[in-house]
Amino acid sequence: MTAATLPPPSPGPDATIAVGFAGLGAMGAPLARNLAASGVPLLVYNRTQSKAEALAGPSVKWSPTPRDLARSVGKGVTLAMLSDGPAVKALLFGRAGYARGAPAGALFANLATIDPEESRAFAARLAEKGIHYVDAPVGGSTDLAESRGVTFYVGGEAEDVVRVRPLLERIGRRVEPVGGVGAGNAMKLVNNLLTIGITALSAEALSLAAGLSLDPKRTVELLLAGGGRSTMLERKAERFLARQYAPQFASQLARKDLKLIERAAARGGRTVRMTREARRLLDEAIAAGHGADDFSSVLEATLARAGTPTPAAQDAAPDGPGVDAV
Ligand SMILES: NC(=O)c1ccc[n+]([C@@H]2O[C@H](COP(=O)([O-])OP(=O)(O)OC[C@H]3O[C@@H](n4cnc5c(N)ncnc54)[C@H](OP(=O)(O)O)[C@@H]3O)[C@@H](O)[C@H]2O)c1
């Protein structure tokens, strides 16, 4: 279906539509699709309108602006899965933003990973209009979003959590309240310190193994059988071994999270030295062109530091490919 053949945008308030969903990227699309498939009629918005194509259908309509979406959803719940704080701010408070259309009593559930302080600021600004806010960032990546296996870390007032929970339960495995507004984002940052940090450390281990002339496949196999075993190494092993980084969680988003962790730590008087090193590696991977690749491409930064050629350079070498670098 092309953009021209999409169903027309919703004309205005629609009593049959109770739930909005904004942001149909790598995570948002499967979450919205699963919510619609569970029987919830949806009104969706995405900045790049063509991404509504995969979702539009009898029970999924699309809206041209967040303000129109908010008007149509009325006092209902809108979930949003955007990339970062500035994107959420634009969605909420832009010229045709959500806050200009939502009536008092509406509930906005922010699923993105953003700064807890930003969440609290958004909640306070929305509260001036009587609009409710929860942060419900997601643990788990695109595969778990597809299979309804994600965890939501939820921060908000108890009655708002009660309102949003039944929707989240339709698209995730666990819905975990962790405190007031911002606590969900805080928990997510703590989680990502480990998931991104372990991935960076795994990359460093594999780079060391290459430097010690160990067989890469055997190394991964033995790591997964020993004390260094981790869910992240398990999930990223294939990408590490192939040195191909099909995007699941983009390096630039992982770097965004590490910056948020560093900022949150500085505010809270904590040091996060290993996080800072992981962020530097990600900086290098992004500078080398891996920003849109999966963040397991952090391996390329560790290998480059050791002078290992990129896969492309290896392929172009006179003696051809075939040297497994890790
Ligand atoms: N990918 C993962 O594995 C994963 C796992 C857990 C949590 N997260 C978190 O989930 C969030 C979304 O990640 P993702 O991987 O789905 O990212 P993504 O694929 O890059 O999608 C980002 C979404 O945000 C929209 N957007 C970006 N800037 C915007 C703006 N200024 N105004 C309006 N919309 C804007 C994009 O719209 P367009 O389509 O127009 O670009 C797209 O819908 C991030 O906070 C990320 O850290 C990701």
The ligand as an SDF file (V2000), in Angstrom:
LIG
                    3D

 48 52  0  0  0  0  0  0  0  0999 V2000
   15.5600   -0.7840   19.5670 N   0  0  0  0  0  0  0  0  0  0  0  0
   15.6370   -1.3760   20.7570 C   0  0  0  0  0  0  0  0  0  0  0  0
   16.1130   -2.5220   20.8810 O   0  0  0  0  0  0  0  0  0  0  0  0
   15.1270   -0.6730   22.0060 C   0  0  0  0  0  0  0  0  0  0  0  0
   14.9190   -1.4620   23.1510 C   0  0  0  0  0  0  0  0  0  0  0  0
   14.4110   -0.8550   24.3010 C   0  0  0  0  0  0  0  0  0  0  0  0
   14.1890    0.5050   24.3070 C   0  0  0  0  0  0  0  0  0  0  0  0
   14.4500    1.2490   23.1810 N   0  0  0  0  0  0  0  0  0  0  0  0
   14.1680    2.6780   23.2440 C   0  0  0  0  0  0  0  0  0  0  0  0
   12.9330    2.8590   22.5490 O   0  0  0  0  0  0  0  0  0  0  0  0
   12.9210    4.1280   21.8990 C   0  0  0  0  0  0  0  0  0  0  0  0
   12.6380    3.9240   20.4190 C   0  0  0  0  0  0  0  0  0  0  0  0
   13.6640    3.1210   19.8750 O   0  0  0  0  0  0  0  0  0  0  0  0
   13.5660    2.5280   18.3850 P   0  0  0  0  0  0  0  0  0  0  0  0
   14.6530    1.5220   18.2800 O   0  0  0  0  0  0  0  0  0  0  0  0
   12.1600    2.1580   18.0820 O   0  0  0  0  0  0  0  0  0  0  0  0
   13.9690    3.8310   17.5670 O   0  0  0  0  0  0  0  0  0  0  0  0
   13.6780    4.1440   16.0200 P   0  0  0  0  0  0  0  0  0  0  0  0
   13.4930    2.9130   15.2410 O   0  0  0  0  0  0  0  0  0  0  0  0
   14.7680    5.0800   15.6120 O   0  0  0  0  0  0  0  0  0  0  0  0
   12.2850    4.9300   16.0450 O   0  0  0  0  0  0  0  0  0  0  0  0
   12.2180    6.2240   16.5760 C   0  0  0  0  0  0  0  0  0  0  0  0
   10.8140    6.7790   16.4290 C   0  0  0  0  0  0  0  0  0  0  0  0
   10.8300    8.1350   16.9360 O   0  0  0  0  0  0  0  0  0  0  0  0
   10.3100    9.0060   15.9230 C   0  0  0  0  0  0  0  0  0  0  0  0
   10.9220   10.3250   16.0450 N   0  0  0  0  0  0  0  0  0  0  0  0
   12.2470   10.6090   16.1390 C   0  0  0  0  0  0  0  0  0  0  0  0
   12.4110   11.9470   16.2570 N   0  0  0  0  0  0  0  0  0  0  0  0
   11.1640   12.5000   16.2420 C   0  0  0  0  0  0  0  0  0  0  0  0
   10.6770   13.8160   16.3370 C   0  0  0  0  0  0  0  0  0  0  0  0
   11.5010   14.8730   16.4900 N   0  0  0  0  0  0  0  0  0  0  0  0
    9.3340   14.0220   16.2860 N   0  0  0  0  0  0  0  0  0  0  0  0
    8.4850   12.9700   16.1410 C   0  0  0  0  0  0  0  0  0  0  0  0
    8.8820   11.6940   16.0360 N   0  0  0  0  0  0  0  0  0  0  0  0
   10.2150   11.4600   16.0940 C   0  0  0  0  0  0  0  0  0  0  0  0
   10.6640    8.3180   14.6220 C   0  0  0  0  0  0  0  0  0  0  0  0
    9.8710    8.8640   13.5830 O   0  0  0  0  0  0  0  0  0  0  0  0
   10.3150    8.6960   12.0380 P   0  0  0  0  0  0  0  0  0  0  0  0
    9.7650    7.3820   11.6210 O   0  0  0  0  0  0  0  0  0  0  0  0
    9.7020    9.8470   11.3640 O   0  0  0  0  0  0  0  0  0  0  0  0
   11.8280    8.7520   12.0030 O   0  0  0  0  0  0  0  0  0  0  0  0
   10.3270    6.8640   14.9820 C   0  0  0  0  0  0  0  0  0  0  0  0
    8.9450    6.6610   14.9500 O   0  0  0  0  0  0  0  0  0  0  0  0
   14.2660    4.7770   22.2160 C   0  0  0  0  0  0  0  0  0  0  0  0
   14.1320    5.6140   23.3210 O   0  0  0  0  0  0  0  0  0  0  0  0
   15.1460    3.5960   22.5490 C   0  0  0  0  0  0  0  0  0  0  0  0
   16.2250    3.9700   23.3860 O   0  0  0  0  0  0  0  0  0  0  0  0
   14.8990    0.6800   22.0290 C   0  0  0  0  0  0  0  0  0  0  0  0
  1  2  1  0
  2  3  2  0
  2  4  1  0
  4  5  1  0
  4 48  2  0
  5  6  2  0
  6  7  1  0
  7  8  2  0
  8  9  1  0
  8 48  1  0
  9 10  1  0
  9 46  1  0
 10 11  1  0
 11 12  1  0
 11 44  1  0
 12 13  1  0
 13 14  1  0
 14 15  2  0
 14 16  1  0
 14 17  1  0
 17 18  1  0
 18 19  2  0
 18 20  1  0
 18 21  1  0
 21 22  1  0
 22 23  1  0
 23 24  1  0
 23 42  1  0
 24 25  1  0
 25 26  1  0
 25 36  1  0
 26 27  1  0
 26 35  1  0
 27 28  2  0
 28 29  1  0
 29 30  1  0
 29 35  2  0
 30 31  1  0
 30 32  2  0
 32 33  1  0
 33 34  2  0
 34 35  1  0
 36 37  1  0
 36 42  1  0
 37 38  1  0
 38 39  2  0
 38 40  1  0
 38 41  1  0
 42 43  1  0
 44 45  1  0
 44 46  1  0
 46 47  1  0
M  CHG  2   8   1  16  -1
M  END
$$$$
